C-alpha cells in the first residue's frame, strides 16, 4: 500500500523551501531535487527515527512487510549535498 505524504524540504544549495510527496520505506534515505536550483540532495531519515516499543503480547507474530518505525520529522526537513 502506497502511503505518500507531502513534506517540506530546505535546499542545501539555495535558501528556498519546497514541498514534495514522499513515502517512508525501509530504505531510510530520500534523494530529492530542488525545483528552484535543480541541485540533487540527500535526506537521511535515520536521525529522526523514534525508538520502537518492545511490548510483546501473546499471539503476536511478525508483521507483513518491512519493519517500518515511526519517524519524528521536523516541519522543514534539511537536505545535504549528494555525493557523486
KEFI-34462 format. One record per residue (C-alpha): x, y, z. Coordinates in nm, 4 decimals. Layout:
BEGIN
<r><x>X</x><y>Y</y><z>Z</z></r>
...
END
This chain:
BEGIN
<r><x>0.0000</x><y>0.0000</y><z>0.0000</z></r>
<r><x>0.1417</x><y>0.3355</y><z>-0.1033</z></r>
<r><x>0.1310</x><y>0.5858</y><z>0.1793</z></r>
<r><x>0.2721</x><y>0.9076</y><z>0.0349</z></r>
<r><x>0.2686</x><y>1.2277</y><z>0.2328</z></r>
<r><x>0.3727</x><y>1.5831</y><z>0.1439</z></r>
<r><x>0.6873</x><y>1.7055</y><z>0.3218</z></r>
<r><x>0.8647</x><y>2.0431</y><z>0.3207</z></r>
<r><x>1.2382</x><y>2.0479</y><z>0.2447</z></r>
<r><x>1.5034</x><y>2.3198</y><z>0.2637</z></r>
<r><x>1.7600</x><y>2.3138</y><z>-0.0153</z></r>
<r><x>2.1241</x><y>2.2769</y><z>0.0898</z></r>
<r><x>2.2354</x><y>2.4914</y><z>-0.2062</z></r>
<r><x>1.9878</x><y>2.7790</y><z>-0.2056</z></r>
<r><x>1.7844</x><y>2.9144</y><z>0.0892</z></r>
<r><x>1.4468</x><y>2.8180</y><z>-0.0589</z></r>
<r><x>1.1986</x><y>2.5673</y><z>0.0769</z></r>
<r><x>0.9792</x><y>2.3400</y><z>-0.1342</z></r>
<r><x>0.7348</x><y>2.0545</y><z>-0.0875</z></r>
<r><x>0.7382</x><y>1.7061</y><z>-0.2375</z></r>
<r><x>0.5390</x><y>1.3907</y><z>-0.1842</z></r>
<r><x>0.7426</x><y>1.1030</y><z>-0.0454</z></r>
<r><x>0.6798</x><y>0.7596</y><z>0.1013</z></r>
<r><x>0.8718</x><y>0.6329</y><z>0.4033</z></r>
<r><x>1.0195</x><y>0.2944</y><z>0.3144</z></r>
<r><x>1.2783</x><y>0.0609</y><z>0.4626</z></r>
<r><x>1.5487</x><y>0.2451</y><z>0.2621</z></r>
<r><x>1.5602</x><y>0.5374</y><z>0.5133</z></r>
<r><x>1.7222</x><y>0.7652</y><z>0.2524</z></r>
<r><x>1.5476</x><y>1.0045</y><z>0.0160</z></r>
<r><x>1.7006</x><y>1.1585</y><z>-0.2949</z></r>
<r><x>1.5270</x><y>1.4869</y><z>-0.3769</z></r>
<r><x>1.5888</x><y>1.7655</y><z>-0.6269</z></r>
<r><x>1.5279</x><y>2.1343</y><z>-0.5612</z></r>
<r><x>1.2797</x><y>2.2737</y><z>-0.8142</z></r>
<r><x>1.4496</x><y>2.6159</y><z>-0.7960</z></r>
<r><x>1.8211</x><y>2.5404</y><z>-0.8465</z></r>
<r><x>1.7866</x><y>2.1770</y><z>-0.9717</z></r>
<r><x>2.0539</x><y>2.0513</y><z>-0.7310</z></r>
<r><x>2.0078</x><y>1.6957</y><z>-0.6051</z></r>
<r><x>2.0095</x><y>1.6354</y><z>-0.2324</z></r>
<r><x>2.0053</x><y>1.3515</y><z>0.0174</z></r>
<r><x>1.7817</x><y>1.3269</y><z>0.3233</z></r>
<r><x>1.8845</x><y>1.0740</y><z>0.5893</z></r>
<r><x>1.5786</x><y>0.9584</y><z>0.7846</z></r>
<r><x>1.7740</x><y>0.7613</y><z>1.0479</z></r>
<r><x>1.8301</x><y>1.0633</y><z>1.2819</z></r>
<r><x>1.4522</x><y>1.1168</y><z>1.3010</z></r>
<r><x>1.3613</x><y>0.7563</y><z>1.3844</z></r>
<r><x>1.1661</x><y>0.7124</y><z>1.7089</z></r>
<r><x>1.2576</x><y>0.4226</y><z>1.9380</z></r>
<r><x>1.0293</x><y>0.1256</y><z>1.8804</z></r>
<r><x>0.8171</x><y>-0.0085</y><z>2.1669</z></r>
<r><x>0.9243</x><y>-0.3559</y><z>2.2746</z></r>
<r><x>0.5962</x><y>-0.4773</y><z>2.4246</z></r>
<r><x>0.5030</x><y>-0.8240</y><z>2.3000</z></r>
<r><x>0.1595</x><y>-0.9684</y><z>2.3551</z></r>
<r><x>0.0642</x><y>-1.3343</y><z>2.3381</z></r>
<r><x>-0.0299</x><y>-1.4375</y><z>1.9861</z></r>
<r><x>0.1536</x><y>-1.1540</y><z>1.8161</z></r>
<r><x>0.3570</x><y>-1.2677</y><z>1.5203</z></r>
<r><x>0.5837</x><y>-1.0929</y><z>1.2767</z></r>
<r><x>0.4127</x><y>-0.8244</y><z>1.0729</z></r>
<r><x>0.3921</x><y>-0.8459</y><z>0.6966</z></r>
<r><x>0.6400</x><y>-0.6353</y><z>0.5035</z></r>
<r><x>0.9413</x><y>-0.4399</y><z>0.6316</z></r>
<r><x>0.9603</x><y>-0.3203</y><z>0.9904</z></r>
<r><x>0.8831</x><y>0.0493</y><z>0.9459</z></r>
<r><x>0.9315</x><y>0.2546</y><z>1.2598</z></r>
<r><x>0.7624</x><y>0.5864</y><z>1.3186</z></r>
<r><x>0.9610</x><y>0.8992</y><z>1.2440</z></r>
<r><x>0.9571</x><y>1.2364</y><z>1.4179</z></r>
<r><x>1.0321</x><y>1.4598</y><z>1.1196</z></r>
<r><x>1.0771</x><y>1.8358</y><z>1.1612</z></r>
<r><x>0.8334</x><y>2.0746</y><z>0.9941</z></r>
<r><x>1.1056</x><y>2.1738</y><z>0.7435</z></r>
<r><x>1.3450</x><y>1.8896</y><z>0.6637</z></r>
<r><x>1.7059</x><y>1.9943</y><z>0.5956</z></r>
<r><x>1.8867</x><y>1.8401</y><z>0.2990</z></r>
<r><x>2.2550</x><y>1.7684</y><z>0.2303</z></r>
<r><x>2.4583</x><y>1.7684</y><z>-0.0897</z></r>
<r><x>2.4511</x><y>1.4421</y><z>-0.2803</z></r>
<r><x>2.7987</x><y>1.2993</y><z>-0.3247</z></r>
<r><x>2.8894</x><y>1.1789</y><z>-0.6728</z></r>
END
